[in-house]
């Protein structure tokens, strides 16, 4: 199973009492606001979940793996995610529980 | 942007909703995402990205203070891969 926007919209419909359309819009808006912040160069910190940060990567040499041809990988800005200590600890604890059980 | 700023921006988009609803919605979305990761389930948001658990294999580490060998067990770390739209928008020069 995979969690997708459809499941999230269903949850908002059930638990917040939004109608189906509002629930879908709210889920879209949630991710859009994060994209807008990141696009404007602003990192996003969601306490208890994690941080989305931006990194500027310099140009570096690369290769086309098919042809072996050398092509530079251009300088670019990328998004990185770091899970919060809380989330990491929960994932770890959960995993250990499964291993023991 | 922090979680509370995200909540007020969402509330600003929907003047017909109570501000509490935006707060509740953010809490529910993040809660569901955490729950999925705890179950080892993937999260896939088209145009945003995907989250899953990456396995770090067990290794023998060292206590940097004493130089003593320590076994570090295998562990799982949440991992995010940005989707195409997010990747392109973040890297756009305008």
Backbone of each chain as ProteinMPNN parsed JSONL, in Angstrom:
{"seq_chain_A": "XXXXXXXXXXXXXXXXXXXXXXXXXXXXXXXXXXXXXXXXXXXXXXXXXXXXXXXXXXXXXXXXXXXXXXXXXXXXXXXXXXXXXXXXXXXXXXXXXXXXX", "coords_chain_A": {"N_chain_A": [[0.836, -1.211, 0.0], [0.372, 2.253, -0.651], [0.627, 5.572, 0.501], [-1.316, 8.161, -0.712], [-2.437, 11.278, -2.262], [-5.173, 10.949, -2.517], [-5.968, 9.261, -0.382], [-5.305, 10.926, 1.743], [-7.055, 13.056, 1.329], [-9.485, 11.739, 1.776], [-9.241, 11.279, 4.519], [-9.355, 13.913, 5.514], [-11.899, 14.566, 4.773], [-13.387, 12.769, 6.349], [-12.517, 13.41, 8.99], [-12.289, 16.202, 9.381], [-14.524, 17.235, 8.393], [-14.731, 18.534, 6.012], [-16.08, 19.079, 2.717], [-15.934, 16.748, -0.086], [-14.646, 18.01, -2.219], [-13.45, 20.288, -1.072], [-11.739, 18.982, 0.662], [-9.97, 17.698, -1.054], [-8.858, 19.934, -2.32], [-7.609, 21.139, -0.133], [-5.587, 19.307, 0.516], [-4.074, 19.469, -1.82], [-3.336, 22.177, -1.622], [-1.794, 22.163, 0.671], [0.602, 20.819, -0.092], [1.276, 22.506, -2.177], [1.79, 24.982, -0.92], [4.136, 24.351, 0.413], [5.803, 23.829, -1.767], [5.809, 26.407, -2.947], [7.098, 27.936, -0.974], [9.637, 26.69, -0.984], [10.383, 27.134, -3.61], [10.699, 29.872, -3.564], [13.015, 30.032, -2.251], [12.996, 29.594, 0.409], [13.446, 27.591, 3.226], [11.645, 24.795, 4.733], [10.219, 24.075, 7.807], [8.895, 21.549, 9.602], [7.766, 20.872, 12.561], [8.315, 17.964, 14.471], [8.094, 16.381, 12.28], [9.939, 16.955, 10.031], [12.613, 18.694, 8.221], [12.664, 20.571, 5.217], [15.202, 21.444, 3.149], [17.243, 23.694, 1.169], [19.788, 23.204, -1.211], [22.62, 24.465, -2.852], [24.187, 23.207, -5.561], [27.393, 22.861, -6.984], [28.624, 22.871, -10.418], [29.518, 19.679, -11.78], [31.647, 17.001, -13.037], [30.166, 14.618, -15.22], [28.792, 11.563, -16.641], [27.394, 10.021, -19.468], [25.745, 7.156, -18.818], [25.106, 5.211, -20.658], [26.482, 5.678, -23.089], [28.981, 6.384, -22.25], [29.992, 8.794, -22.683], [31.41, 11.916, -21.758], [29.774, 14.407, -19.92], [29.159, 17.57, -18.547], [27.562, 17.919, -15.348], [25.262, 20.246, -14.701], [25.383, 23.204, -12.578], [23.11, 23.364, -9.868], [20.076, 23.878, -7.957], [18.893, 22.035, -5.261], [16.416, 20.113, -3.409], [16.578, 18.987, -0.087], [15.668, 16.59, 2.373], [15.409, 16.311, 5.837], [14.63, 14.114, 8.268], [12.969, 14.695, 11.375], [14.411, 14.447, 14.688], [12.565, 13.259, 16.326], [10.841, 11.834, 14.569], [12.705, 10.094, 13.397], [13.486, 8.656, 15.664], [11.096, 7.412, 16.304], [10.647, 5.766, 14.08], [12.834, 4.097, 14.286], [12.437, 2.874, 16.798], [10.091, 1.518, 16.331], [10.904, -0.259, 14.381], [12.733, -1.8, 15.836], [11.016, -2.964, 17.637], [9.537, -4.595, 15.943], [11.504, -6.332, 15.115], [12.166, -7.637, 17.446], [9.79, -8.903, 18.027]], "CA_chain_A": [[0.0, 0.0, 0.0], [1.077, 3.535, -0.725], [-0.203, 6.716, 0.885], [-1.388, 9.155, -1.786], [-3.307, 12.421, -1.973], [-6.566, 10.501, -2.412], [-6.209, 8.788, 0.999], [-5.245, 12.087, 2.633], [-8.304, 13.803, 1.149], [-10.523, 10.968, 2.469], [-9.094, 11.527, 5.956], [-9.853, 15.262, 5.828], [-13.354, 14.478, 4.607], [-13.941, 12.084, 7.525], [-12.164, 13.931, 10.312], [-12.426, 17.656, 9.539], [-15.858, 17.608, 7.968], [-14.729, 19.271, 4.745], [-16.684, 18.246, 1.682], [-14.91, 16.028, -0.867], [-13.901, 18.944, -3.041], [-12.598, 21.08, -0.17], [-10.709, 18.102, 1.214], [-8.966, 17.502, -2.111], [-8.177, 21.227, -2.477], [-6.759, 21.397, 1.04], [-4.392, 18.468, 0.374], [-3.273, 20.101, -2.885], [-2.799, 23.444, -1.121], [-0.756, 21.829, 1.653], [1.871, 20.577, -0.798], [1.603, 23.679, -2.995], [2.416, 25.999, -0.06], [5.526, 23.926, 0.66], [6.541, 24.073, -3.021], [5.966, 27.853, -3.125], [8.152, 28.382, -0.052], [10.931, 26.183, -1.45], [10.682, 27.809, -4.879], [11.153, 31.229, -3.275], [14.314, 29.941, -1.592], [12.756, 29.51, 1.843], [13.343, 26.227, 3.734], [10.383, 24.533, 5.429], [10.445, 23.294, 9.027], [7.645, 21.028, 10.149], [8.231, 20.264, 13.808], [7.807, 16.61, 14.691], [8.167, 15.62, 11.031], [11.278, 17.129, 9.461], [12.904, 19.953, 7.532], [13.041, 20.581, 3.801], [16.191, 22.493, 2.968], [17.721, 23.882, -0.208], [21.249, 23.173, -1.343], [23.121, 24.853, -4.164], [25.271, 22.288, -5.927], [28.204, 23.371, -8.091], [28.738, 21.986, -11.584], [30.504, 18.606, -11.587], [31.719, 16.184, -14.246], [29.302, 13.444, -15.228], [28.96, 10.686, -17.782], [26.213, 9.304, -19.927], [26.074, 5.758, -18.502], [24.895, 4.349, -21.824], [27.487, 5.849, -24.134], [30.285, 6.643, -21.661], [30.376, 10.152, -23.077], [31.495, 12.848, -20.627], [28.963, 15.625, -20.013], [29.12, 18.181, -17.216], [26.274, 18.058, -14.672], [25.224, 21.688, -14.456], [25.096, 23.68, -11.224], [21.66, 23.363, -9.658], [19.569, 23.956, -6.586], [18.098, 20.836, -4.984], [15.736, 20.033, -2.117], [16.9, 17.824, 0.727], [14.773, 16.421, 3.516], [15.978, 15.663, 7.02], [13.592, 13.746, 9.225], [13.233, 15.208, 12.717], [14.881, 13.449, 15.661], [11.39, 12.554, 16.836], [10.405, 10.862, 13.558], [13.752, 9.062, 13.281], [13.433, 7.803, 16.857], [9.882, 6.595, 16.231], [10.87, 4.742, 13.039], [13.832, 3.179, 14.843], [11.816, 2.134, 17.891], [9.105, 0.668, 15.689], [11.656, -1.295, 13.693], [13.272, -2.706, 16.852], [9.879, -3.713, 18.164], [9.196, -5.625, 14.96], [12.575, -7.314, 15.071], [12.093, -8.433, 18.672], [8.535, -9.634, 18.087]], "C_chain_A": [[0.869, 1.258, 0.0], [0.126, 4.634, -0.295], [-0.15, 7.75, -0.24], [-2.327, 10.294, -1.378], [-4.767, 11.995, -1.79], [-6.891, 10.037, -0.991], [-6.213, 9.964, 1.98], [-6.537, 12.901, 2.54], [-9.458, 13.076, 1.851], [-10.472, 11.223, 3.979], [-9.646, 12.897, 6.342], [-11.371, 15.314, 5.711], [-13.974, 13.867, 5.869], [-13.728, 12.865, 8.82], [-12.342, 15.431, 10.486], [-13.823, 18.105, 9.131], [-15.85, 18.528, 6.751], [-15.491, 18.425, 3.734], [-15.567, 17.686, 0.792], [-14.02, 16.984, -1.646], [-12.938, 19.784, -2.201], [-11.437, 20.246, 0.366], [-9.581, 17.905, 0.194], [-8.157, 18.786, -2.316], [-7.211, 21.494, -1.332], [-5.469, 20.577, 0.941], [-3.476, 19.056, -0.704], [-2.584, 21.361, -2.361], [-1.67, 23.212, -0.118], [0.594, 21.653, 0.944], [2.273, 21.777, -1.653], [2.279, 24.765, -2.147], [3.872, 25.631, 0.237], [6.364, 24.168, -0.594], [6.808, 25.552, -3.223], [7.09, 28.376, -2.227], [9.525, 27.953, -0.569], [11.357, 26.886, -2.742], [11.22, 29.211, -4.62], [12.453, 31.222, -2.46], [14.216, 29.822, -0.081], [12.662, 28.027, 2.249], [12.049, 26.049, 4.509], [10.656, 23.627, 6.623], [9.119, 22.853, 9.6], [7.991, 20.249, 11.414], [7.553, 18.919, 14.02], [7.86, 15.755, 13.441], [9.557, 15.728, 10.417], [11.418, 18.457, 8.755], [13.215, 19.697, 6.067], [14.005, 21.744, 3.631], [16.621, 22.568, 1.515], [19.236, 23.832, -0.194], [21.625, 23.577, -2.756], [24.33, 23.985, -4.491], [26.065, 22.885, -7.076], [28.184, 22.395, -9.273], [29.77, 20.896, -11.28], [30.533, 17.733, -12.831], [30.809, 14.972, -14.132], [29.542, 12.648, -16.492], [27.598, 10.149, -18.186], [26.497, 7.812, -19.718], [25.911, 4.828, -19.705], [26.071, 4.43, -22.793], [28.886, 6.08, -23.56], [30.792, 8.035, -21.964], [30.413, 11.079, -21.86], [30.652, 14.089, -20.879], [28.971, 16.265, -18.627], [27.701, 18.17, -16.659], [26.225, 19.513, -14.205], [24.981, 22.005, -12.978], [23.588, 23.717, -11.05], [21.317, 23.519, -8.187], [18.662, 22.753, -6.358], [17.47, 20.91, -3.588], [16.256, 18.816, -1.362], [15.926, 17.782, 1.896], [15.544, 15.77, 4.646], [14.851, 15.384, 7.989], [13.967, 14.298, 10.595], [13.743, 14.076, 13.603], [13.713, 12.584, 16.133], [10.929, 11.467, 15.854], [11.422, 9.73, 13.429], [13.684, 8.096, 14.453], [12.22, 6.88, 16.803], [10.044, 5.461, 15.23], [11.794, 3.651, 13.597], [13.217, 2.262, 15.904], [10.836, 1.096, 17.336], [9.781, -0.53, 15.026], [12.205, -2.318, 14.686], [12.179, -3.577, 17.446], [9.517, -4.87, 17.251], [10.219, -6.741, 14.958], [12.49, -8.243, 16.288], [10.881, -9.365, 18.638], [8.379, -10.725, 17.075]], "O_chain_A": [[1.953, 1.292, 0.582], [-1.045, 4.636, -0.677], [0.93, 8.162, -0.665], [-2.924, 10.276, -0.302], [-5.505, 12.597, -1.01], [-7.947, 10.367, -0.452], [-7.009, 10.003, 2.918], [-7.051, 13.377, 3.552], [-10.316, 13.72, 2.455], [-11.505, 11.364, 4.634], [-10.318, 13.037, 7.363], [-12.039, 16.023, 6.464], [-14.961, 14.381, 6.395], [-14.635, 12.973, 9.645], [-12.527, 15.902, 11.609], [-14.259, 19.205, 9.471], [-16.832, 19.22, 6.483], [-15.551, 17.202, 3.863], [-14.41, 18.093, 0.9], [-12.805, 16.801, -1.725], [-11.776, 19.97, -2.561], [-10.313, 20.728, 0.506], [-8.4, 17.943, 0.538], [-6.936, 18.744, -2.466], [-6.117, 22.017, -1.546], [-4.386, 21.079, 1.243], [-2.26, 19.133, -0.525], [-1.402, 21.588, -2.622], [-0.708, 23.978, -0.068], [1.594, 22.258, 1.33], [3.461, 22.043, -1.837], [3.232, 25.399, -2.601], [4.736, 26.506, 0.304], [7.493, 24.651, -0.509], [7.908, 25.931, -3.627], [7.929, 29.161, -2.666], [10.463, 28.75, -0.591], [12.533, 27.193, -2.939], [12.085, 29.695, -5.351], [12.931, 32.272, -2.033], [15.217, 29.932, 0.628], [11.871, 27.286, 1.665], [11.418, 27.03, 4.902], [11.244, 22.554, 6.482], [8.312, 23.676, 10.032], [8.45, 19.109, 11.347], [6.356, 18.767, 13.773], [7.693, 14.537, 13.515], [10.269, 14.732, 10.293], [10.476, 19.247, 8.691], [13.921, 18.752, 5.715], [13.668, 22.889, 3.931], [16.4, 21.643, 0.734], [19.883, 24.35, 0.716], [21.04, 23.106, -3.731], [25.35, 24.018, -3.803], [25.48, 23.366, -8.046], [27.777, 21.241, -9.133], [30.77, 21.15, -10.609], [29.572, 17.712, -13.599], [30.696, 14.372, -13.063], [30.386, 13.004, -17.314], [26.756, 9.859, -17.337], [27.387, 7.257, -20.363], [26.526, 3.763, -19.748], [26.589, 3.414, -23.256], [29.874, 5.986, -24.289], [31.89, 8.412, -21.553], [29.517, 11.018, -21.017], [30.789, 14.746, -21.911], [28.806, 15.564, -17.629], [26.742, 18.386, -17.399], [27.057, 19.946, -13.408], [24.448, 21.185, -12.23], [22.864, 24.063, -11.984], [22.151, 23.321, -7.303], [17.77, 22.481, -7.161], [17.922, 21.654, -2.718], [16.364, 17.731, -1.933], [15.427, 18.814, 2.346], [16.253, 14.787, 4.434], [14.194, 16.305, 8.474], [15.147, 14.364, 10.939], [13.534, 12.899, 13.309], [13.837, 11.373, 16.315], [10.662, 10.333, 16.25], [11.054, 8.557, 13.361], [13.806, 6.883, 14.281], [12.295, 5.718, 17.202], [9.633, 4.33, 15.491], [11.564, 2.457, 13.406], [13.441, 1.051, 15.911], [10.768, -0.039, 17.808], [9.295, -1.658, 15.1], [12.163, -3.524, 14.444], [12.38, -4.76, 17.721], [9.228, -5.976, 17.708], [9.888, -7.919, 14.822], [12.706, -9.451, 16.189], [10.935, -10.48, 19.157], [7.35, -11.399, 17.049]]}, "seq_chain_B": "XXXXXXXXXXXXXXXXXXXXXXXXXXXXXXXXXXXXXXXXXXXXXXXXXXXXXXXXXXXXXXXXXXXXXXXXXXXXXXXXXXXXXXXXXXXXXX", "coords_chain_B": {"N_chain_B": [[9.809, 28.661, 6.347], [7.583, 27.81, 8.854], [5.66, 25.284, 10.677], [3.475, 26.585, 11.853], [3.328, 28.878, 10.287], [2.706, 27.73, 7.833], [0.165, 26.768, 8.442], [-1.217, 29.208, 8.835], [-1.018, 30.288, 6.258], [-2.502, 28.452, 4.787], [-4.983, 28.758, 6.001], [-5.497, 31.342, 5.206], [-6.019, 30.98, 2.514], [-8.502, 29.905, 2.481], [-10.982, 31.541, 3.308], [-13.545, 30.904, 4.055], [-13.353, 28.825, 5.783], [-12.912, 27.752, 9.193], [-10.184, 28.893, 11.176], [-9.165, 26.944, 12.815], [-9.702, 24.614, 11.427], [-7.797, 24.505, 9.396], [-5.555, 24.124, 10.905], [-6.132, 21.668, 12.063], [-6.28, 20.109, 9.742], [-3.612, 20.166, 8.814], [-2.388, 18.851, 10.912], [-3.576, 16.335, 10.694], [-2.766, 15.493, 8.129], [0.065, 15.414, 8.394], [0.212, 13.591, 10.484], [-0.835, 11.262, 9.297], [1.128, 10.822, 7.418], [3.351, 10.278, 9.017], [2.434, 7.95, 10.255], [2.239, 6.182, 8.09], [4.954, 5.917, 7.381], [5.886, 4.707, 9.696], [4.706, 2.266, 9.442], [6.182, 1.261, 7.501], [5.359, 1.93, 5.048], [5.151, 3.345, 1.798], [5.059, 6.814, 0.72], [3.493, 8.67, -1.71], [3.392, 11.518, -3.488], [2.219, 13.029, -6.155], [4.052, 15.22, -8.213], [5.171, 16.427, -6.067], [6.774, 14.704, -4.383], [8.316, 11.643, -3.108], [8.255, 9.571, -0.197], [10.124, 7.201, 1.584], [11.404, 4.362, 3.463], [14.814, 4.094, 4.035], [17.212, 1.568, 4.205], [19.87, 1.222, 6.429], [22.667, -0.725, 6.451], [23.884, -3.119, 8.975], [26.829, -2.27, 10.836], [30.284, -2.13, 11.881], [31.205, 0.134, 14.17], [33.137, 2.775, 15.711], [33.805, 3.917, 18.96], [34.481, 7.191, 19.177], [35.857, 8.446, 21.211], [37.1, 6.514, 22.868], [38.073, 4.692, 21.087], [37.168, 2.19, 21.009], [35.628, -0.729, 19.582], [32.324, -0.834, 18.33], [29.275, -2.481, 17.793], [27.051, -1.456, 15.35], [23.719, -1.684, 14.892], [21.564, -2.658, 12.095], [19.687, -0.062, 10.573], [16.721, 1.948, 9.926], [16.005, 4.78, 7.953], [14.037, 7.626, 7.351], [13.451, 8.661, 4.012], [13.474, 11.13, 1.45], [12.488, 11.788, -1.859], [12.568, 14.213, -4.225], [9.913, 15.165, -6.404], [9.294, 15.525, -9.984], [8.094, 18.039, -10.702], [8.538, 19.639, -8.401], [11.338, 19.547, -8.274], [12.005, 20.89, -10.645], [10.826, 23.411, -10.275], [12.14, 24.446, -8.039], [14.665, 24.735, -9.016], [14.408, 26.625, -10.942], [15.313, 29.643, -12.572], [14.022, 32.044, -12.331]], "CA_chain_B": [[8.399, 28.557, 6.735], [7.363, 26.841, 9.93], [4.343, 24.646, 10.632], [2.409, 27.556, 12.151], [3.176, 29.745, 9.1], [1.984, 26.935, 6.838], [-1.24, 26.749, 8.858], [-1.887, 30.495, 8.555], [-1.154, 30.475, 4.802], [-3.634, 27.631, 4.332], [-6.203, 29.393, 6.498], [-5.693, 32.521, 4.372], [-6.557, 30.566, 1.212], [-9.896, 29.468, 2.632], [-11.633, 32.417, 4.308], [-14.827, 30.32, 4.503], [-13.102, 27.806, 6.809], [-12.439, 28.212, 10.497], [-8.725, 28.739, 11.248], [-8.914, 25.665, 13.482], [-9.769, 23.537, 10.444], [-6.505, 24.435, 8.71], [-4.634, 23.532, 11.868], [-6.491, 20.247, 12.169], [-5.927, 19.458, 8.472], [-2.155, 19.982, 8.789], [-2.086, 17.82, 11.905], [-4.018, 15.042, 10.174], [-1.91, 15.113, 6.989], [1.383, 15.005, 8.9], [0.006, 12.378, 11.283], [-1.006, 10.129, 8.383], [2.429, 10.576, 6.787], [4.181, 9.609, 10.023], [1.9, 6.608, 10.46], [2.647, 5.371, 6.939], [6.377, 5.595, 7.477], [6.077, 3.756, 10.789], [4.284, 0.947, 8.96], [7.076, 0.9, 6.402], [4.605, 2.148, 3.819], [5.617, 4.445, 0.985], [4.159, 7.945, 0.505], [3.773, 9.163, -3.051], [2.604, 12.704, -3.787], [2.537, 13.434, -7.521], [4.459, 16.612, -8.371], [5.87, 16.887, -4.859], [7.859, 13.758, -4.157], [7.937, 10.418, -2.411], [8.981, 9.26, 1.03], [10.124, 5.807, 2.011], [12.449, 4.099, 4.454], [16.063, 3.56, 3.505], [17.868, 0.7, 5.181], [21.326, 1.332, 6.622], [23.063, -2.074, 6.911], [24.638, -3.11, 10.234], [28.262, -2.04, 10.619], [31.076, -2.013, 13.1], [31.669, 1.502, 14.318], [34.089, 2.946, 16.817], [33.594, 5.027, 19.874], [35.582, 8.09, 18.819], [36.606, 8.849, 22.409], [37.918, 5.447, 23.427], [38.604, 3.855, 20.012], [36.565, 0.879, 21.191], [34.71, -1.138, 18.52], [30.926, -0.985, 18.749], [28.399, -2.954, 16.723], [25.906, -0.592, 15.084], [22.754, -2.551, 14.199], [20.912, -2.14, 10.906], [18.59, 0.838, 10.924], [15.929, 2.526, 8.853], [15.957, 6.237, 7.982], [13.095, 8.166, 6.355], [14.131, 9.27, 2.87], [12.576, 11.865, 0.55], [12.981, 12.052, -3.201], [11.732, 15.264, -4.795], [9.263, 14.843, -7.673], [9.752, 16.308, -11.126], [7.649, 19.435, -10.658], [9.247, 20.328, -7.317], [12.738, 19.67, -8.698], [12.129, 21.925, -11.676], [10.459, 24.741, -9.757], [13.173, 24.888, -7.111], [15.878, 25.036, -9.77], [14.149, 27.622, -11.986], [16.123, 30.823, -12.259], [13.243, 33.292, -12.188]], "C_chain_B": [[8.264, 27.482, 7.807], [5.956, 26.246, 9.815], [3.243, 25.679, 10.889], [2.226, 28.545, 10.993], [2.414, 29.021, 7.997], [0.493, 26.937, 7.163], [-1.905, 28.092, 8.529], [-1.992, 30.763, 7.057], [-2.326, 29.662, 4.255], [-4.948, 28.263, 4.762], [-6.523, 30.62, 5.645], [-6.287, 32.197, 3.007], [-8.046, 30.281, 1.286], [-10.602, 30.31, 3.67], [-12.947, 31.82, 4.824], [-14.626, 29.28, 5.601], [-12.685, 28.458, 8.121], [-10.926, 27.968, 10.542], [-8.343, 27.402, 11.88], [-8.906, 24.506, 12.501], [-8.456, 23.378, 9.705], [-5.491, 23.766, 9.632], [-4.869, 22.028, 11.985], [-6.066, 19.493, 10.911], [-4.423, 19.174, 8.415], [-1.757, 18.856, 9.749], [-2.436, 16.423, 11.359], [-3.122, 14.573, 9.027], [-0.548, 14.626, 7.501], [1.285, 13.713, 9.713], [-0.102, 11.143, 10.41], [0.326, 9.79, 7.713], [3.355, 9.839, 7.753], [3.738, 8.158, 10.177], [2.32, 5.67, 9.317], [4.099, 4.955, 7.046], [6.639, 4.582, 8.597], [5.67, 2.349, 10.362], [5.181, 0.468, 7.828], [6.42, 1.098, 5.053], [5.129, 3.397, 3.104], [4.592, 5.573, 0.924], [4.494, 8.493, -0.871], [2.84, 10.314, -3.394], [3.053, 13.227, -5.147], [2.913, 14.915, -7.585], [5.18, 17.19, -7.165], [7.069, 15.976, -4.584], [7.371, 12.518, -3.444], [8.836, 10.234, -1.196], [8.989, 7.749, 1.168], [11.235, 5.598, 3.019], [13.661, 3.522, 3.745], [16.728, 2.734, 4.589], [19.364, 0.998, 5.228], [21.791, -0.015, 7.168], [23.841, -1.998, 8.225], [26.127, -2.907, 9.946], [28.98, -2.015, 11.966], [31.629, -0.605, 13.159], [32.686, 1.577, 15.45], [33.645, 4.098, 17.688], [34.766, 5.986, 19.674], [36.418, 8.516, 20.033], [37.589, 7.763, 22.837], [38.553, 4.566, 22.339], [38.056, 2.439, 20.062], [35.625, 0.533, 20.029], [33.291, -1.308, 19.067], [30.146, -1.508, 17.558], [27.254, -1.981, 16.563], [24.897, -1.438, 14.312], [22.189, -1.878, 12.952], [19.852, -1.14, 11.33], [17.92, 1.448, 9.701], [15.808, 4.033, 9.032], [14.924, 6.704, 6.956], [13.861, 8.899, 5.247], [13.113, 9.946, 1.964], [13.245, 12.031, -0.807], [12.041, 13.061, -3.848], [11.165, 14.817, -6.141], [9.683, 15.833, -8.742], [9.367, 17.781, -11.015], [8.401, 20.224, -9.586], [10.701, 20.578, -7.711], [12.908, 20.832, -9.671], [11.835, 23.314, -11.126], [11.539, 25.296, -8.832], [14.419, 25.359, -7.862], [15.653, 26.124, -10.821], [14.799, 28.939, -11.583], [15.302, 32.089, -12.028], [12.749, 33.528, -10.765]], "O_chain_B": [[8.782, 26.375, 7.661], [5.165, 26.654, 8.964], [2.204, 25.659, 10.229], [1.111, 29.001, 10.739], [1.583, 29.615, 7.311], [-0.342, 27.088, 6.272], [-3.021, 28.121, 8.009], [-2.95, 31.398, 6.617], [-3.052, 30.12, 3.373], [-5.908, 28.304, 3.993], [-7.692, 30.907, 5.388], [-6.973, 33.026, 2.408], [-8.765, 30.396, 0.294], [-10.807, 29.858, 4.796], [-13.412, 32.185, 5.904], [-15.579, 28.887, 6.274], [-12.17, 29.576, 8.142], [-10.439, 26.968, 10.015], [-7.327, 26.805, 11.526], [-8.193, 23.523, 12.705], [-8.035, 22.258, 9.414], [-4.677, 22.952, 9.197], [-3.93, 21.231, 12.002], [-5.556, 18.376, 10.994], [-4.006, 18.085, 8.02], [-0.905, 18.025, 9.436], [-1.686, 15.464, 11.544], [-2.762, 13.398, 8.957], [-0.067, 13.567, 7.098], [2.163, 12.853, 9.638], [0.465, 10.098, 10.73], [0.624, 8.621, 7.467], [4.054, 8.902, 7.367], [4.566, 7.249, 10.224], [2.704, 4.523, 9.546], [4.442, 3.793, 6.832], [7.501, 3.713, 8.469], [6.216, 1.361, 10.853], [4.962, -0.604, 7.264], [6.843, 0.53, 4.047], [5.503, 4.38, 3.744], [3.393, 5.329, 1.059], [5.66, 8.753, -1.166], [1.638, 10.114, -3.572], [4.136, 13.799, -5.274], [2.184, 15.766, -7.075], [5.73, 18.29, -7.221], [8.217, 16.42, -4.558], [6.176, 12.352, -3.202], [9.988, 10.665, -1.164], [7.984, 7.09, 0.903], [11.931, 6.544, 3.39], [13.55, 2.584, 2.956], [16.799, 3.147, 5.747], [20.037, 1.023, 4.198], [21.355, -0.415, 8.247], [24.394, -0.951, 8.561], [26.619, -3.34, 8.904], [28.366, -1.898, 13.026], [32.422, -0.199, 12.31], [33.041, 0.568, 16.06], [33.169, 5.123, 17.2], [35.911, 5.639, 19.966], [37.575, 8.905, 19.876], [38.752, 8.041, 23.13], [39.461, 3.786, 22.625], [38.434, 1.589, 19.255], [34.904, 1.404, 19.542], [33.098, -1.867, 20.147], [30.33, -1.036, 16.436], [26.547, -1.697, 17.53], [25.184, -1.868, 13.195], [22.323, -0.667, 12.779], [19.183, -1.344, 12.344], [18.474, 1.462, 8.602], [15.54, 4.51, 10.135], [14.93, 6.236, 5.817], [14.795, 9.655, 5.516], [12.027, 9.416, 1.732], [14.425, 12.373, -0.892], [10.849, 12.793, -4.001], [11.857, 14.167, -6.925], [10.335, 16.839, -8.462], [10.202, 18.665, -11.207], [8.847, 21.344, -9.833], [11.231, 21.671, -7.513], [13.824, 21.644, -9.543], [12.515, 24.281, -11.471], [11.814, 26.496, -8.851], [15.132, 26.256, -7.412], [16.59, 26.511, -11.519], [14.829, 29.299, -10.406], [15.84, 33.099, -11.575], [12.086, 34.531, -10.5]]}, "name": "protein", "num_of_chains": 2, "seq": "XXXXXXXXXXXXXXXXXXXXXXXXXXXXXXXXXXXXXXXXXXXXXXXXXXXXXXXXXXXXXXXXXXXXXXXXXXXXXXXXXXXXXXXXXXXXXXXXXXXXXXXXXXXXXXXXXXXXXXXXXXXXXXXXXXXXXXXXXXXXXXXXXXXXXXXXXXXXXXXXXXXXXXXXXXXXXXXXXXXXXXXXXXXXXXXXXXX"}
